[in-house]
Amino acid sequence: MEEYIWFATTVTGLEDVATKEIEELTNVEAEPDVGKVFFKGSLEDAAIVNYSSRIVNRVFLLLARGPVSTLDDVYKIARSIDYREYVNPTQSFAVKAERQSKQLPFTSMDAAAKVGSAVIESFREKTSVRLKVNLDNPDVEFYCLLRDSEMLLGLNITGQSLHRRYYRVFHHRATLQPTIASAMIEISKWEGEDMLDPMCGSGTIPIEAAIRLRKIPPGLMKNRLNKLKMENLKIFTEEILEKARGKVLGRMELWRNAKIVGSDVSHKNVVGALKNVEAAEVQDIVRLLTGDIFKMDEWLDFTPSIIITNPPYGIRMGISNIEEFYRKFIKTIKKTVPDAKITIIISKPTLFTKILIEENYTVTHKREIMYGRLRTSILTAQR
């Protein structure tokens, strides 16, 4: 079985979590990099990652890699590829470029244009056909990544990012990315114990917990509504895809059960979260409640072993005193469920750690991640 080099993008700070997941899904060795993971594997391996990963955003086939300092260098690298293996003459294409280095004397748009010209000219030289460009909805999408003085050219086999889950029908104004929620669950080492998210918003963390427990493949579920790019790529035959689907479906454990509860002070959020739970097809395992976290002792009807949550923060969410909010939150947890382990994502880790220590908690894990352009931290703690 022929092997290729692939790279999968993920949230910066979660590369090791994504690496472990890819290795578990494929049984191939993976190598973490900044914001991405490299792995060598078959087309089937890549399809399995695309269908099953809960932490990866996109998967790319690495076409070329080399040093660049000018646009001519970009053109030469892109021009060296024989695109007949990846594009049919009737298909359209686009190039997306990202420049992570300010040292290079050209923009990402300049690079995208150069790669586009190289694709057209390389393909025309070998087939006498000029490929069509479609920037809005291309059949094939190439990705040019420029970092420091290096260029990576990849073929996008995912399309729309996998963090856009199949179940997202209700949107909360501060919704947590499902890929980050899923990584938090991994970091927490949750294995099916009684779990509570007392500030669940649109229900992302409880849903992702259910998906993880039952090994539901989010990419394959998404594929029913919005086809992944690989479904129409020349290199992926239906035989390869069908084999990958069979393996992924064979790993599902829909019989698995656990007590997974989400609550929110806003009944509107709970109603919306229920729509997401139903769209995710996990309504038999996820229970949602309306309740104020600071009055937890009045409505909590079980004793969770673990709390995984994304608390609201900042003026945007109507919280003027974040320290007071954090302190009240920890005191409530300590009073109501003193033995519960905590996994949380926060914007002020130093302040939160200080409060945890004051309340006799031990921080057992701490890492910084980039949530968009916002630096946030994932912490785990217990007494």
Secondary structure, DSSP 8 states (H G I E B T S, - for coil): ---EEEEEE--TT-HHHHHHHHHHHHSS-EEEETTEEEEEE-HHHHHHHHHH-SS-SEEEEEEEEEE-SSHHHHHHHHHTS-GGGT--TT-EEEEEEEE--SSSSS-HHHHHHHHHHHHHHHHHHHHS---EE-SSS-SEEEEEEEETTEEEEEEESS-S-TTS-TT--S--TT---HHHHHHHHHHHT-SS--EEETT-TTTHHHHHHHHHHHT--HHHHHHTTS--GGGG-TTS-HHHHHHHHHHHHHT--TT----EEEEES-HHHHHHHHHHHHHHT-TTTEEEEE--GGGHHHH--S--SEEEE----SGGGT-S-HHHHHHHHHHHHHHH-TT-EEEEEES-HHHHHHHHHHTT-EEEEEEEEEETTEEEEEEEEE-
